[in-house]
Amino acid sequence: MARRKNTGPRADLAAFDQAGARVFDNPLVTEVSDSYLEYAFSVIHSRALPDARDGLKPVHRRILYSMHEAGHRPDRAHVKSARVVGDVMGRYHPHGDTAIYDAMVRLAQDFSLNVPLIDGHGNFGSPDDGPAAARYTEARMSHEAMLLVGELGEDTVDVEPNYDGSLTQPTVLPAAFPNLLVNGASGIAVGMATNMIPHNLAEVVSAARWLINHPDADLDKLMEFVPGPDLPTGGVLLGLDEVRRAYETGRGVVRMRGRVEIGPLEGSRGRQAITVVELPYGVGAEKVIAAVTNEVNKTKRLTGIADVKDLTDRENGTRLVIECKVGVNPQALLADLYRLTPLEQSFGVNNLVLVDGQPQTLGLKALLEVFLRHRYDVVTRRSAYRRRKRQERLHLVDGLLIALLDIDKVVRLIRSSDDAQAAKDGLMRQFKLSDIQASYILDTPLRRLTKFDRIELEAEQEQLRKEIAQLSTILDDEKVLRKVVSDELAAVVKKFGTERRTTLVDGDLKEVLAASAPAGPLEVADDPCQVILSATGLVARTAAESEEAAEGRRRSGRVKHDAVRALVHSTARGRVLLVTSAGRAFKIDVLPLPVLPEQAGTVSLRGGMSAAELVPLEPGESVVGLAPLGPTAEGSPGLALGTRQGVVKVCAPDWPVRSDEFEVVGLREGDEVVGATWLADGSETLAFVTSEASLLRFPASLVRAQGPKGGGMAGINLPAGARVVFFGAVREDDPSHGEPMVVTSTGATVKVTPFEAYPAKGRATGGVRAQRFLKGETDLVVAWIGPRPVGATATGDPVELPPADPRRDGSGFAVMLGPTVVGHQIERN
């Protein structure tokens, strides 16, 4: 097409070519600029940004409206997603089916929205994977989605033509709850973007209801109701100071962390594992695994991980298990995981939304105010519509009741009229009826003119007048309008509210991150510690510390252990031996054992780990003793063991090198180990206490050490029916541990006697009497020998014992302890 050359300053004036067509000359810069602005406005207004009132972008609004119009409601069957996509694309949204389906999928994902608006059936994806194709999935509206569209038929919102003018569509949905804040939104427009974080429905509604009654409320007051975001995937959110900044300005950055549990790895006999049970918003397990694998194998920045397993399923939810290597501090490893993997993510809050068609960045209060203004408008228009409909119905009912008062005259008038028009004119003239009332009477069947129908009409008339009065009150009184909006919001929360999922950590983000970073190296130092076995079968260790620190703590305070059965010295990365009642021994690592908490110089064994979690015990088998391994065991004659049938053995510390499980004594049929004590240098005294109250003590040097296969030798002679109830080794030359005492109990009486009151005798003899039985008493329930005895129950709780009785054959004092006395406590200065 020929163009006339533009020679004047008016470049936009039209010219005409030879064919008479109108031609416009426009500079390229102006043409591109104008076209780009039109495109940008279209993207901003009609595609990418959500409306502040209903929180929806046009595609989401059209999906819900199309499903509502097609009847795909929660009480109907699911339909193919492809059918929904086709309806939306053909009627309201002239864009690609992929874009429509992607938008629809997000509305169905419970890990993307706090309140899903689509009830999906089939594979709608995960944080790592996309959904199945639309032809394979099915969908319908959720119950919560009905709250967004439920008032559409009552003239509550404006409508506009669809893209070809053949249909109309709402410009905004009525939205009975603050969908924008509850579900968040994201979108990229031209030169701007929005990224809004989800919140808890109940909290947001509480803040909105407070704002209804207190329009001047400040941000701090609103944050009492909405302390921070609540993410669909749970997790931990750090730094509420940054959250407040986002609520105030509409922009900010919040830090999210996955929620983890640190504990023994199941089936690993004490190895530690970090189990991720909740992931940050938008992060999938596969993304974390990929990051961990890359950091371990390629960059080498992440060490200390033995394996990573994804055990997530429908029943248990998220469960990502990260196994720690032996000798690794799991808290330090967790800090590296937060730093190097998506287990810690940032979310940039940008509350850019459309307000009256214009993009604005709003804070929390402004977002609530826009929503409430919308609800006031919706309820006002809804009330006006309902009042108008009821007034129209009342007008008809009034006319019908007038006709029923003189029905015979009405019938004669109708029969005498030449045609319907004449009958209508006669009714209007004689009964003072309107055109609408007269037409309605003529259209009413005769069966509706009975006496019963008249009663019903009078009741309906009364009800209509009450409802019209109530609706008029809403329209005339702003306080009533606000109360209606508040009550409706409360009803939504009552039906659909849920508990908060995300934990909030208050404070400045930098300070919170610094405080949450665990101190200490990744590899635990091999410092001295103590391994302790309680009488109730718990195993634990004290915190690793240098010898100087241990000596300083010993001198400065008192350390108290609950119901201690055995205690050996080791190192944090060393190993110890667990000895069982079946004569078996197991080598275990010290590091995975829980560290006992210490408060005011007291260490409690209640934080210990059950021995059954460390070694595979048979039914009825229990751990009865400990032995050190490595350098701490040097210079010892071995492990002293005593059995139920009176056998004694000192097992030389010549343990198998390649086996972690072996026998330390050959037991006779029906026999079991009742006590196992590590001998420091062989100068200890070995002691037996039997059920018939005999106590035998003899030097440990009288027992020759044997190898692990040996069966031991006679320790104490037992009369028929008797059994050993206690065996142990006692040091009489160490005053720092306290004076040894003997505790015996028949269940009804308890006796405490100084150990020195019992003379030493030879091995394989019968011993001396330790308690005289009273009438009805037949045997000892429990006995114990050691320094500073304190009784303990089966749960490890201490009990008060009677004062010492110097008579070794005394009867004791009445203390109702019974068989619950299973151990003791010791105190070391």
C-alpha positions in Angstrom: 0.0 0.0 0.0 1.4 3.4 -1.0 1.8 5.9 1.8 1.9 9.6 1.5 5.2 11.1 2.8 4.7 13.0 6.0 6.3 16.4 5.6 4.6 18.5 8.2 4.6 18.5 12.0 1.2 16.8 12.2 2.5 13.2 11.8 -0.8 11.7 13.1 -3.0 13.3 10.4 -4.7 10.9 8.0 -3.9 10.8 4.3 -5.5 8.9 1.5 -3.9 6.5 -0.9 -4.8 6.0 -4.5 -7.6 3.5 -3.7 -9.2 6.0 -1.2 -8.2 4.1 1.9 -7.4 6.1 5.0 -3.7 5.9 6.0 -2.2 7.1 9.3 1.5 8.0 9.6 2.8 7.5 13.1 6.4 7.5 14.4 7.7 4.0 15.3 8.6 5.0 18.8 5.1 6.3 19.5 3.5 3.2 17.9 5.6 0.8 19.9 5.1 2.7 23.1 1.3 2.9 22.7 1.0 -0.7 21.8 3.2 -1.8 24.7 1.2 0.3 27.2 -2.0 -1.3 26.0 -0.5 -4.8 26.3 0.9 -3.9 29.8 -2.5 -2.6 30.9 -4.2 -5.8 29.6 -1.8 -8.1 31.4 -2.0 -6.1 34.7 -5.7 -5.7 34.7 -7.0 -8.8 33.0 -4.5 -11.5 33.7 -1.7 -11.3 36.3 -2.9 -9.4 39.4 -5.6 -10.4 41.8 -8.5 -8.2 42.8 -8.2 -7.1 46.4 -11.9 -7.8 47.0 -12.2 -11.5 46.1 -8.5 -12.3 45.9 -8.8 -13.9 42.5 -7.2 -13.3 39.1 -9.6 -13.3 36.1 -8.8 -16.9 35.1 -9.6 -18.2 38.6 -12.8 -16.1 38.8 -13.9 -17.4 35.4 -13.1 -21.0 36.4 -15.3 -20.8 39.5 -18.1 -18.9 37.8 -18.2 -21.4 34.9 -18.3 -24.4 37.3 -21.0 -22.6 39.3 -23.1 -22.0 36.2 -22.6 -25.6 34.9 -23.7 -27.0 38.3 -20.4 -28.7 39.3 -21.1 -28.1 43.0 -19.9 -30.1 46.0 -23.2 -32.1 46.2 -22.8 -33.2 42.5 -20.5 -35.8 41.0 -17.0 -35.0 39.8 -16.6 -34.2 36.1 -13.6 -34.5 33.8 -11.3 -31.5 34.2 -11.0 -31.3 30.5 -14.7 -30.6 30.3 -14.3 -27.7 32.8 -11.3 -26.3 30.9 -13.3 -26.5 27.7 -16.3 -24.6 29.1 -14.1 -21.9 30.6 -12.1 -21.5 27.4 -15.1 -21.4 25.1 -17.3 -19.2 27.2 -15.2 -16.8 29.3 -11.4 -17.1 28.9 -10.1 -17.0 25.4 -6.6 -18.2 26.2 -4.8 -21.6 26.1 -6.2 -24.6 27.7 -2.8 -25.3 29.4 -2.9 -22.0 31.2 -6.5 -22.6 32.4 -5.8 -26.1 33.6 -2.7 -24.9 35.5 -4.7 -22.3 37.2 -7.4 -24.8 38.1 -4.9 -27.3 39.4 -3.5 -24.7 41.9 -7.0 -24.2 43.3 -7.2 -27.9 44.1 -3.8 -28.2 45.9 -3.9 -28.4 49.7 -0.2 -27.7 49.8 -0.6 -24.5 47.8 -3.8 -23.1 49.4 -5.0 -23.1 53.0 -8.5 -23.3 51.7 -8.7 -25.2 48.4 -11.5 -24.0 46.1 -11.5 -27.1 43.9 -12.3 -30.6 45.1 -10.0 -32.6 42.9 -10.1 -36.3 42.2 -7.0 -37.8 40.8 -3.3 -36.7 40.5 -3.3 -33.0 41.0 0.5 -32.9 41.5 2.9 -32.3 44.4 5.5 -29.7 45.3 7.9 -31.7 43.1 5.8 -33.0 40.3 3.1 -31.6 38.0 -0.4 -33.0 37.7 -1.8 -35.6 35.4 -3.4 -34.4 32.1 -6.8 -32.8 32.3 -8.3 -35.9 30.6 -7.3 -38.1 33.5 -8.4 -35.9 36.5 -11.8 -34.9 37.7 -13.0 -31.9 39.7 -15.9 -30.1 41.3 -16.2 -27.0 43.5 -15.3 -27.3 47.1 -17.7 -26.3 49.9 -15.4 -23.2 50.6 -15.7 -22.2 47.0 -19.5 -21.9 47.3 -18.8 -19.1 49.8 -17.2 -17.1 47.0 -20.0 -17.6 44.5 -23.1 -18.3 46.7 -24.7 -14.8 46.4 -24.2 -14.3 42.7 -27.9 -14.6 41.8 -28.9 -11.7 44.1 -27.5 -8.7 42.2 -24.6 -8.5 44.6 -21.9 -7.6 42.0 -21.6 -6.0 38.6 -21.5 -8.0 35.5 -19.8 -7.4 32.1 -19.9 -9.0 28.7 -17.6 -11.9 28.0 -15.0 -11.7 25.2 -17.5 -12.0 22.3 -20.4 -10.3 24.0 -22.6 -13.4 23.9 -22.7 -13.9 27.7 -22.1 -12.0 30.8 -19.6 -12.6 33.6 -19.1 -11.1 37.1 -16.5 -8.4 37.5 -15.8 -9.7 41.0 -17.2 -12.5 43.2 -19.2 -11.8 46.3 -16.5 -13.6 48.5 -17.9 -14.4 51.9 -14.4 -14.7 53.4 -11.0 -12.9 52.9 -9.7 -15.2 50.2 -6.8 -13.1 49.2 -5.2 -13.1 52.7 -6.2 -16.7 53.5 -4.9 -18.3 50.3 -2.4 -15.8 49.1 -1.6 -15.1 45.4 1.3 -14.8 43.0 1.6 -13.3 39.5 4.0 -11.6 37.2 2.7 -8.7 35.1 4.6 -6.2 33.0 7.0 -4.2 35.2 5.4 -5.5 38.4 4.6 -8.6 40.3 2.6 -9.8 43.3 3.6 -12.5 45.8 1.2 -12.8 48.8 1.7 -15.3 51.6 -1.2 -17.4 53.0 -2.8 -16.9 56.4 -5.0 -18.8 58.8 -8.7 -18.3 58.1 -9.8 -18.0 61.7 -7.1 -15.5 62.6 -7.8 -13.3 59.5 -11.6 -13.3 60.2 -10.9 -12.4 63.9 -8.9 -9.4 62.8 -11.6 -8.4 60.3 -14.4 -8.7 62.9 -12.3 -6.5 65.3 -11.8 -3.9 62.6 -15.6 -3.9 61.9 -16.2 -2.7 65.5 -13.0 -0.7 65.9 -12.2 1.0 62.5 -9.4 3.0 64.1 -7.5 -0.1 65.3 -3.8 0.1 64.7 -1.5 -2.6 63.2 -0.2 -3.9 66.6 -3.8 -4.6 67.7 -4.6 -6.4 64.5 -1.4 -8.5 64.9 -2.8 -9.8 68.2 -5.3 -11.7 66.0 -3.0 -12.3 63.0 0.5 -12.8 64.5 2.0 -14.0 61.2 1.4 -16.1 58.1 0.1 -19.6 58.4 1.4 -21.9 55.6 -0.4 -24.9 54.2 2.7 -27.0 54.7 3.3 -25.9 58.3 7.0 -25.5 59.2 8.6 -22.7 61.2 8.6 -19.0 60.3 11.4 -16.8 61.7 11.6 -13.1 62.5 8.3 -11.5 63.3 9.9 -8.1 63.1 10.1 -8.6 59.3 6.5 -9.8 59.3 5.4 -6.6 60.9 7.2 -4.6 58.3 5.5 -6.5 55.6 2.1 -6.0 57.3 2.8 -2.3 57.6 4.2 -1.5 54.1 3.0 -4.4 52.0 6.6 -5.5 51.3 9.1 -7.6 53.3 11.0 -10.9 53.4 10.2 -13.7 55.8 12.3 -16.8 56.4 10.7 -20.3 56.4 12.2 -23.5 57.9 11.2 -27.1 57.7 10.2 -28.7 61.0 12.5 -31.6 62.0 12.8 -34.2 64.7 16.2 -35.4 65.9 16.4 -38.8 67.5 17.7 -42.4 67.2 17.4 -44.0 63.8 14.9 -46.8 63.9 16.5 -50.2 63.7 20.0 -48.8 63.9 20.8 -49.5 67.6 21.2 -45.8 68.6 22.4 -44.0 65.4 21.1 -40.5 65.1 18.8 -39.2 62.3 17.2 -35.9 61.4 13.6 -36.5 60.3 11.9 -33.7 58.4 8.2 -33.8 59.1 7.2 -30.4 57.6 8.8 -28.6 54.6 8.9 -24.9 53.8 6.1 -23.5 51.7 6.6 -24.5 48.0 9.4 -26.9 48.7 9.2 -30.6 47.9 11.1 -33.6 49.3 12.7 -34.4 46.0 14.1 -30.8 45.8 15.7 -31.2 49.2 17.1 -34.6 48.3 18.6 -33.3 45.1 20.2 -30.4 47.0 21.6 -32.7 49.7 23.0 -35.1 47.0 24.7 -32.2 45.2 26.2 -30.8 48.3 27.5 -34.2 49.4 28.8 -35.5 46.1 29.8 -32.5 44.1 30.5 -29.4 46.2 31.6 -31.4 49.2 30.3 -28.6 51.5 27.9 -31.0 53.3 29.5 -33.8 55.3 28.3 -36.1 58.0 25.4 -37.6 56.1 25.2 -41.4 55.7 22.0 -41.6 53.7 18.7 -39.8 52.8 15.4 -41.6 52.5 12.0 -40.2 51.5 9.4 -42.2 53.6 6.5 -39.8 52.9 3.1 -41.4 52.5 -0.6 -40.6 52.8 -0.9 -42.1 56.3 2.2 -40.4 58.0 2.6 -37.3 55.8 5.9 -35.8 55.1 8.8 -37.9 56.4 12.3 -37.3 55.0 14.9 -39.2 57.0 18.5 -37.9 56.9 20.8 -40.4 58.6 23.8 -39.1 60.4 27.2 -40.7 60.4 28.7 -42.0 63.6 30.5 -39.2 65.5 28.4 -36.4 63.9 26.6 -33.8 65.9 23.1 -33.7 64.5 22.4 -30.2 65.6 25.5 -28.9 63.8 24.6 -30.9 60.7 21.1 -29.4 60.8 22.5 -25.9 60.8 24.4 -26.9 57.6 21.2 -28.3 56.1 19.4 -25.0 56.7 22.3 -23.1 55.2 22.9 -25.2 52.1 19.6 -26.7 51.2 15.9 -25.6 50.6 15.1 -26.7 54.2 15.3 -23.0 54.8 13.8 -20.6 52.3 12.9 -17.0 52.0 9.6 -15.7 50.9 9.5 -12.2 49.4 6.1 -10.6 50.4 4.8 -8.1 47.8 1.1 -7.3 48.4 0.5 -5.7 45.0 -3.3 -6.0 44.1 -5.9 -4.3 42.1 -8.0 -1.7 43.9 -10.7 -0.2 41.7 -8.8 -1.4 38.7 -5.5 0.3 39.8 -2.4 -1.7 41.1 -1.6 -0.7 44.7 0.7 -2.2 47.4 -1.3 -2.7 50.6 -0.6 -3.6 54.2 -2.6 -5.8 56.4 -5.1 -3.2 57.6 -5.7 -1.8 54.1 -6.3 -5.3 52.7 -8.9 -6.0 55.4 -10.5 -2.6 54.9 -10.9 -3.2 51.1 -12.4 -6.6 51.8 -14.9 -5.2 54.4 -16.0 -2.4 52.1 -16.7 -5.1 49.5 -18.7 -7.1 51.9 -20.7 -4.0 53.0 -21.5 -3.4 49.4 -22.4 -7.0 48.8 -24.6 -7.3 51.8 -26.3 -4.0 51.0 -27.1 -5.0 47.4 -28.1 -8.5 48.6 -30.5 -7.0 51.2 -32.0 -4.6 48.7 -32.5 -7.4 46.2 -34.1 -9.6 48.8 -36.3 -6.8 50.1 -37.4 -6.0 46.6 -38.3 -9.6 45.9 -40.2 -10.0 49.1 -42.1 -6.7 48.5 -43.1 -8.0 45.0 -44.2 -11.3 46.6 -46.1 -9.5 49.3 -47.9 -7.4 46.7 -49.1 -10.6 45.1 -50.1 -12.2 48.4 -52.0 -9.1 49.4 -54.0 -9.1 46.1 -54.7 -12.8 46.4 -56.0 -12.4 50.0 -58.3 -9.6 48.8 -59.7 -11.9 46.2 -60.2 -14.7 48.7 -62.2 -12.5 51.1 -65.0 -12.3 48.4 -64.2 -15.2 46.2 -67.8 -15.7 45.1 -68.0 -12.2 43.7 -64.6 -12.7 42.0 -65.7 -15.9 40.3 -69.0 -14.3 39.1 -67.1 -11.4 37.7 -64.7 -13.7 35.8 -67.5 -15.8 34.5 -69.5 -12.8 33.3 -66.5 -11.2 31.5 -66.2 -11.5 27.7 -62.4 -12.2 27.7 -59.4 -12.2 30.0 -58.7 -8.5 29.5 -62.2 -7.7 30.5 -61.9 -9.9 33.6 -58.6 -8.2 34.6 -60.0 -4.7 34.1 -63.0 -5.7 36.2 -60.9 -7.0 39.1 -58.7 -3.9 39.0 -61.8 -1.6 39.0 -63.9 -3.4 41.6 -61.2 -4.6 44.1 -58.7 -1.8 43.6 -56.0 -4.2 42.5 -52.9 -3.5 40.4 -52.3 -4.9 37.0 -49.8 -7.4 38.4 -52.2 -8.5 41.2 -55.1 -9.0 38.8 -53.0 -11.0 36.3 -51.7 -13.2 39.2 -55.3 -13.9 40.4 -56.4 -14.9 36.9 -53.3 -17.2 36.6 -53.9 -18.8 40.0 -55.4 -22.4 39.8 -58.8 -22.9 41.6 -57.2 -25.4 43.9 -55.2 -22.6 45.5 -58.4 -20.9 46.6 -59.3 -23.2 49.5 -59.6 -22.3 53.1 -56.3 -23.9 54.0 -54.5 -22.0 51.3 -55.9 -18.8 52.8 -54.3 -19.6 56.2 -51.0 -20.3 54.5 -51.2 -17.1 52.6 -51.9 -15.1 55.8 -48.9 -16.8 57.5 -46.7 -16.0 54.5 -47.9 -12.4 54.5 -46.9 -12.0 58.1 -43.5 -13.6 57.5 -42.8 -11.4 54.5 -43.6 -8.3 56.5 -41.1 -9.4 59.2 -38.4 -10.1 56.7 -39.0 -6.8 54.9 -38.7 -5.0 58.2 -35.4 -6.8 59.0 -33.9 -6.1 55.6 -35.0 -2.5 55.8 -33.1 -2.3 59.2 -30.0 -3.6 57.5 -30.3 -1.0 54.7 -31.1 1.9 57.0 -28.8 1.3 60.0 -25.0 1.0 59.4 -24.5 -0.7 62.8 -26.9 -3.5 61.9 -25.1 -3.9 58.5 -21.8 -4.2 60.2 -23.2 -6.8 62.7 -24.6 -8.9 59.8 -21.2 -8.9 58.1 -19.4 -9.8 61.4 -21.9 -12.6 62.2 -21.6 -14.1 58.7 -17.8 -14.1 59.0 -18.1 -15.8 62.4 -20.3 -18.5 60.9 -17.7 -19.2 58.2 -15.0 -19.7 60.8 -17.2 -22.0 62.9 -17.7 -24.2 59.9 -14.4 -24.1 58.1 -11.8 -22.7 60.6 -8.7 -24.8 61.4 -5.9 -24.7 63.9 -2.6 -22.9 63.0 -0.1 -25.0 61.2 3.0 -22.8 61.2 5.1 -22.0 64.3 6.2 -18.4 64.6 9.5 -17.3 66.1 9.5 -13.7 67.4 12.3 -11.2 67.1 14.6 -9.7 64.6 15.5 -12.1 61.8 19.2 -11.7 62.1 19.1 -12.2 65.9 16.8 -15.2 65.6 19.1 -16.8 63.0 22.1 -16.2 65.2 20.4 -17.6 68.3 19.1 -20.7 66.5 22.5 -21.6 65.1 23.8 -24.4 67.3 27.2 -23.9 68.8 29.9 -26.6 68.5 31.7 -28.3 65.6 30.1 -30.9 63.3 32.4 -33.6 64.6 32.0 -34.3 68.4 35.3 -34.1 70.3 36.4 -37.4 72.0 36.2 -35.9 75.5 35.8 -38.0 78.7 32.2 -38.8 79.8 30.3 -41.3 81.9 27.9 -43.9 80.7 25.1 -44.7 83.1 22.6 -47.6 83.4 19.6 -47.0 85.6 17.8 -49.7 87.5 14.8 -49.2 85.2 16.8 -50.1 82.1 17.6 -46.6 80.8 21.0 -45.9 79.3 22.5 -42.4 78.9 25.8 -40.5 79.0 26.9 -37.3 80.7 28.0 -34.4 78.5 31.5 -34.8 77.1 34.0 -32.6 79.0 37.7 -32.4 79.7 39.2 -34.0 82.7 39.9 -30.5 84.2 36.2 -29.5 83.8 35.0 -32.8 85.3 37.3 -32.4 88.3 36.2 -28.8 88.7 32.5 -29.8 88.6 33.2 -32.6 91.1 34.7 -30.2 93.5 32.2 -27.4 93.1 28.9 -29.3 93.3 27.0 -32.5 93.8 26.0 -34.8 91.0 23.0 -36.9 91.6 22.0 -39.9 89.5 18.5 -41.5 89.7 18.3 -45.2 90.3 21.8 -46.0 89.0 22.6 -49.6 88.5 26.0 -49.3 86.8 28.4 -46.5 85.8 31.5 -46.7 83.7 34.0 -44.1 82.4 34.4 -43.7 78.6 34.8 -41.0 76.0 32.2 -39.4 73.8 33.3 -41.3 70.7 34.2 -44.4 72.5 32.4 -47.7 73.0 31.0 -49.6 76.0 29.8 -53.1 76.7 26.2 -53.8 77.7 25.7 -57.1 79.6 22.4 -58.8 79.8 20.7 -61.2 82.1 21.1 -64.0 79.5 24.9 -63.8 79.7 25.3 -61.9 76.4 27.3 -58.8 75.8 26.9 -56.1 73.1 29.3 -53.4 72.0 27.6 -50.1 71.5 28.8 -46.6 70.5 28.6 -43.9 73.2 28.0 -40.9 71.0 24.3 -41.8 70.0 23.3 -42.1 73.6 21.2 -39.2 74.9 23.1 -36.6 76.9 21.6 -36.2 80.3 20.3 -32.7 81.0 21.9 -30.9 83.9 20.3 -28.3 86.2 21.9 -26.9 89.3 24.6 -29.6 89.4 22.0 -32.4 89.2 21.9 -34.9 86.3 18.6 -36.8 85.9 18.4 -40.2 84.2 14.8 -39.6 83.1 16.2 -38.5 79.7 17.8 -41.8 79.1 17.2 -44.3 76.2 15.6 -47.7 76.8 18.2 -50.5 76.5 15.7 -52.3 74.3 16.2 -49.6 71.7 20.0 -50.2 71.7 20.3 -54.0 71.6 17.9 -56.8 70.4 16.7 -58.3 73.8 14.8 -61.5 73.9 11.5 -61.7 75.9 12.3 -61.5 79.6 15.9 -60.5 79.0 17.2 -57.3 80.6 20.5 -55.3 80.7 22.1 -55.8 84.1 25.6 -54.2 83.8 28.1 -52.1 81.9 31.8 -52.5 81.1 34.2 -50.1 79.4 36.1 -50.7 76.2 39.4 -49.3 75.0 42.0 -47.5 77.0 39.7 -46.9 80.0 39.5 -50.6 80.6 43.3 -51.1 80.9 44.6 -52.5 84.2 41.3 -54.3 85.2 41.1 -58.0 85.9 37.7 -58.0 84.1 34.0 -58.1 84.6 32.5 -59.7 87.7 29.2 -61.6 87.2 26.9 -63.3 89.7 24.0 -65.6 88.7 20.6 -66.5 90.2 21.9 -70.0 91.2 25.0 -68.6 93.1 27.7 -68.9 90.4 30.4 -66.2 90.3 32.7 -65.4 87.5 35.4 -62.8 86.6 35.4 -62.6 82.8 38.8 -61.4 81.5 38.5 -58.5 79.1 39.7 -60.5 76.1 36.7 -59.6 74.0 36.2 -60.7 70.3 37.6 -58.0 68.0 35.3 -58.6 65.0 32.1 -59.4 66.8 29.8 -56.9 68.4 27.7 -59.6 70.2 29.1 -62.5 72.2 28.6 -64.5 75.4 30.5 -63.6 78.6 29.4 -66.6 80.7 28.1 -70.1 80.0 24.8 -70.4 82.0 23.2 -73.6 83.2 19.6 -74.3 82.3 17.2 -72.0 84.2 20.0 -69.7 85.4 20.5 -66.0 84.7 22.8 -63.2 85.5 21.6 -61.0 88.4 24.5 -58.6 88.5 27.5 -57.5 86.5 30.1 -55.1 87.8 33.4 -53.9 86.3 36.4 -54.3 88.5 38.8 -51.4 88.6 41.9 -53.2 89.9 40.8 -56.4 91.7 40.9 -55.0 95.2 37.0 -54.9 95.4 34.9 -57.1 97.7 32.3 -59.3 96.0 29.0 -59.8 97.7 25.9 -62.0 97.4 22.5 -61.6 99.0 20.0 -64.4 98.8 16.2 -64.6 99.1 16.4 -66.3 102.5 18.4 -63.3 103.8 22.0 -64.6 103.7 24.8 -62.2 102.9 28.2 -63.5 101.8 31.2 -61.2 101.1 34.7 -62.3 100.0 37.6 -60.7 98.2 37.5 -60.5 94.4 41.0 -61.9 94.3 39.6 -65.3 95.3 38.0 -65.7 91.9 40.3 -66.6 89.0 39.6 -64.8 85.8 38.3 -66.9 82.9 37.7 -66.3 79.2 34.3 -65.4 77.8 33.4 -69.1 77.2 34.0 -70.1 80.9 31.1 -71.1 83.1 32.4 -69.6 86.4 32.7 -71.2 89.8 30.7 -71.6 93.0 30.1 -68.3 94.6 27.6 -69.0 97.5 26.0 -72.1 98.7 22.2 -71.9 98.4 19.7 -74.1 100.4 16.8 -75.7 98.5 14.4 -73.2 97.1 16.7 -70.2 97.7 18.0 -67.8 94.9 20.3 -64.9 94.7 18.6 -61.5 94.6 21.7 -59.3 94.5 25.3 -59.6 93.3 27.8 -56.7 93.2 31.3 -55.5 93.9 32.0 -53.0 96.7 35.0 -50.8 97.3 35.8 -50.2 101.0 39.0 -48.2 100.4 37.4 -45.2 98.6 35.9 -42.8 101.1 35.1 -40.3 98.4 32.2 -42.6 97.3 30.8 -42.9 100.8 30.5 -45.6 103.3 29.0 -48.8 101.9 25.6 -49.8 103.2 23.3 -52.9 102.9 19.6 -52.4 102.1 17.2 -55.4 102.3 13.5 -55.4 102.0 10.8 -58.1 102.4 8.1 -55.8 100.9 6.6 -54.9 104.3 9.9 -54.0 106.1 13.1 -52.3 105.0 16.5 -52.5 106.9 19.6 -50.5 106.3 22.9 -51.8 107.8 26.5 -50.7 107.6 28.4 -53.1 105.3 31.2 -53.4 107.9 28.8 -55.2 110.2 29.1 -58.3 108.1 32.3 -60.4 108.4 34.1 -61.6 105.3 34.0 -65.4 104.7 35.4 -67.7 102.0 34.0 -68.2 98.6 31.4 -71.0 98.2 30.2 -70.7 101.8 26.7 -69.9 103.1 27.2 -66.4 104.4 25.6 -64.8 107.5 22.1 -63.6 108.3 21.2 -60.2 106.9 17.6 -59.8 108.1 15.4 -61.7 110.6 11.9 -62.4 109.1 8.8 -61.5 111.0 5.7 -63.5 111.1 4.3 -63.9 107.6 7.5 -63.0 105.9 9.2 -65.7 103.8 11.9 -64.1 101.7 13.6 -60.9 100.5 12.1 -59.0 97.7 15.1 -56.8 96.9 18.6 -56.2 98.3 21.4 -53.8 97.4 24.9 -53.0 98.6 26.7 -49.7 97.9 27.5 -46.3 99.3 24.9 -43.9 100.7 21.8 -45.9 99.8 18.6 -44.2 98.7 15.6 -46.3 97.6 13.9 -45.8 94.2 10.6 -47.0 92.8 10.1 -48.8 89.5 9.7 -45.3 87.8 13.0 -44.1 89.3 11.4 -41.8 91.9 13.4 -41.6 95.1 11.9 -42.9 98.4 12.9 -42.2 102.0 14.6 -45.1 103.8 14.7 -45.7 107.5 17.9 -44.9 109.5 20.7 -47.4 109.7 20.4 -50.4 112.1 23.7 -51.7 113.4 22.2 -55.2 114.0 22.8 -57.3 110.9 20.0 -59.7 111.9 17.5 -57.1 112.8 13.9 -57.1 111.4 13.9 -53.6 109.9 11.3 -50.9 109.9 7.8 -51.0 108.4 8.1 -49.2 105.1 5.5 -50.3 102.5 7.7 -50.4 99.4 7.1 -53.9 98.2 8.6 -55.1 94.9 8.7 -51.6 93.5 12.1 -51.0 95.0 14.3 -51.9 92.1 17.4 -49.7 92.4 19.1 -47.0 94.3 20.5 -43.5 94.0 24.1 -42.6 94.7 25.5 -39.2 95.4 29.1 -38.3 94.6 30.7 -35.2 96.2 
